[in-house]
Amino acid sequence: MNRLVKKSLLLGLFFATSNSFAQLPELVSPTSATGIATTARFFGGATADNGSTYANSFAYDAAIDIDLEIQVEASHVNTVGNLYVIVIWDGSYFVRDENGAFQLWDLSIENFLAASPAKTLQASERISIVDDVAFGPAGVSDTSLGFIVAYDTMAVANEFFFNGVSLSVNIEAEVEDLPSVVQSLQLFTNSVSSQIIQSNCIYCHINGGSAGGTSLAYQSSSNQNALNTNYNLLVNYINGGKGSTLLSKSKGIGHGGGVRLSSSSSDFQNFEAFVNAVLAE
């Protein structure tokens, strides 16, 4: 599907009308198409808390409201005119038609579609852009959207009045949860590596040591990769069906090095918890 067509469809799904409004911040630089001065005022804001506060940036999954308002010039009240809604997205312009659909706009006057055509202008014209919509899950994220609201009137031919600086709303990228550290690695890092392996076992279980020729020859902490290397060595040993043997030998059962850990010690309990965590994973 054409990228711009897809954007038009997404905008049409998002920007449905609503009657929920709160006091909106005033937008700067009210202007006209020909540059003549105007007393019209423009307001707009995006909120995730029903108007208690307004912001310009929102989390990927935040449900937000976006509302705009025009306070037309006093001399334009009760004249017939049109209201326009423009959305700027990634450098492309879209206008909302009277059916609520957004159409790609080429910036030409002939294709400038009115959202509310041929209406009697009131002193205040309020327009809801979205109501309680989370943009990110629907496919719009890591981007900014700009909103402009405009009107014209038969009282002033060939003129448009609008907010000269668009209301900018940023939708943040999705924040992916970091993978959780497996429990066995956390236990090994916090309670086994330094306290047991480096402070006890390594005197024999190291290359050149009395147990250096066994299947458990550890790396000294002076080795940059010692923690991961020793962890993987033990995990493979335990998953090879030797978890019980490892615990028994640490208590001196069938162990040439004698008792290394008392069964009532916190070090043994931590070592046992580590072995059980590996087996559970």
N, C-alpha and C positions, 0 to 999 in steps of 0.2 A: 504494500500500500504506500502511495506517495506520502512522504514525510509531512508535508504541509496539510494534506487532506486528513491525515491521522491527527494532527494537532487541532484542526477544526472540529473533528468529532469529539476529541477529548474536552475541548472548551465547551462544546454544546452540552456535554454530560455534566460538567461542573457547574456552569454558571446559570443556574435556575433561579427564578425570582423568589423573593421571600418578603415578608412584612415585618421582619425583626430589625429594629434600628435602635441605636444609642447615640449619644452625642459624639459627633465625629470631629477629628482634628481638621483644621483648615489647611488646604493645599495652597502652596505659594504660586505666584506668578499667574494670576488670572489674565487672560489675553484674548485677542481676537485674531481672526485669520488675516485681516488687512493691517493689523497693528494699531488700530484706533484704541484709545483708552476705554476701559469698561469698569463699571461698578459691580458687575456680577461677581459672586463669590463661589468658591468651590471647596468641597469638603470630602474627605475620604479616609478610610482606615481599615486595617486588618486586625482582628482580635481573636484570641483563643479562649477568652473568658466572657463572652457576651457583652463586650464593651466596657468592662471594668478597666482594662488597659489596652493600649494599642501598641503594635510593634511592626517592624519591617522585615523580620526574619523569623522563620518558624521551623520546628523540627520536621523531619520527614513524615512522621505519622500524626502530626498535630491537626486536629479538626478545627478549622477556622471559619470565621465570617469575614466577608469583604463587602463594604457598603460605600456608596458614593452619594453625594448630594449637590445639587445646584441651587443657589439662591439667585434667581434671575434679576436683571436690572429692573428697577421699579417701573420704568416706562414700558417694560415688556410683559408685565403681568396681565393676564387675560387676553393676550394676543395669541394667534395661532402659530405654532412652531413645531419643531421636531427635537427629540432627544436622541443622542448618539452615545454609544459605549464602544470604546476602542481598547483592545488588549495588545500589548507589544510583547512578543515572546521570541527570543533568540533572533532578534533583528527583523522578524516578520510582523506585519500588522493584520489584526483581525477586527471585524466590526460585527456587532450583534444585530441580527435582523429582527423584524417585528414578531417572529415566531420563536425567538429565543436562541436560534442557532447562530453560530459564529462562522463568518465567511472571511476567507482570505481577501485582504484589501490591497489594491495596487496604488493607493493614495490619490486616486482620481476622484473628482467630484461626482461624476456619473455613477460610480460604484460605491459611493459613500452612503451606506444603507442606514436608515433610522431604526433605532430600537423601539421608539414610540413615535410614530409618524402622525402628523396633522392633529396635534392635541392642543387644547387651550392651556397655555402655560400658567402654572400657579407660582406664587411667590417662592415656594420651596418645592423642589422636585427631588424625591428620594428614590434611589435605585439600589437594589440588592444585587450584588454580583454572585456571591456564593453564600450558602448558609450551612455551617457545620460540615464542611468538606475537608477530608484529609487528602492532600494532593499526592504525596509520595506513593502510597499504596496503589493509587489509581494511575501511576505512570508519569507523573510530573515531579521531578526532584532535581536537586543540584543545579538549580536554575533560578532566574529572576523573571518576574512578570511585571509589566508596567500597565497602569490603568489610567485612561483619560476619559472624562465625561464631557460632553459638549451639547450645545443647543443652538438652534437658529430660530429666527422669528420673521414673520412676514412684515413686521414693523421696520426691519432693516434688511434690505435686499442684499443678497450675495455676501452674507457675513456669517461667521460662526464664532461662538464664544466658548472657551474651554480652559481647563487648567494647563498652564504652559509647562509645568513640570509634572510628569506622571507620578502617580502613587506607585512606589516600588515595593514589591513583596517578594522576598527571597524564600524559596523552599529548599531546605538543606538536604544534603545527600543522606542516604541511609547509613546509620552507624551500625556496623556489623559487630555483634558480640565477639569479643576475643575468645578463642577456644579455651575452655577451662583446663587448668593443669590437672592431670590425672592424679588421683589421690595417692597412689604409690610413689609417684615422683615427688609430690609435696612432702610426704612422710620421709622419704629418703633424703631430700634436701635439708629438711628442718631437724630431723632427729636421728638419722642413721649415718650419713656420709662422714661428718666430722667426729661425731660422738662415738661411733663404733668402728667404722672402717679405718679412718685415718688415725684414730687414737688407740686402736687395739689390734685389729686383724692384720694391718699392713706390715707389721714388723716381721711376720713370717710369709704372708701371702703377697709377695712381690717378686718380680724377677730378680734372682740372686738370693732370695730368702729361702729358708728351709722348706717352705711350701710353694715356692715359686714355680715348681714344675707341675702343680695340680691345675685343675680346671678353674680355680679361683685365684688368679694372680692379678692383684689390683694395681691401679696407677696411683702414684703419689700425688698429693695435692699441689705439688710444684708443677705438675703437668696441667696445661691450660684446659684440657678436655677431660680431666680426671673425673669430675662429677658425673657427666653423661656416660663416659666409658664404663665406670664402675657400676652405675645404675643399670645399664644395658647388660652387663656381665651377670649381675645378680638376677635380673628378670629372666634371662635365658636359662640360668641355672635352676631357678624356682619353677619355671614353666616346663622344664625338662623332668619334672617329677621329684625334685630333690628339696622341696620346701621344708618337709619334716626333718630331713637329714641335716639341713642347714641349722635349724633351731636346736636339734639335739646336739650337734657338734659344738655349738656356741656354749652349751651347758656342760661340755666336757665329755659327752657320751661318744665314744669311738673317735675321739679327737686327739691327735698327737700333741696338740698344744695345750691340752688340759682345759679346765674351766675358764672361759673368757667372760661369760655373763652369768650372773646369778639369776635364777628364774624369778626371784622376787624383785629384781631391780627394775627401775624405770627404763633403762637401756634395753633390757630383754623384752619388756612389754612393747616398747616402740618397735623393736626388731620384729617381733611377732606380728604386730599390727601391719608392718610393711609387707611381710610375707603374705598375710591374709589379703591385703589390698591387691597385690599382684595377682594372686589366684582368682580374686573376684573380678578382675578386669579382663 
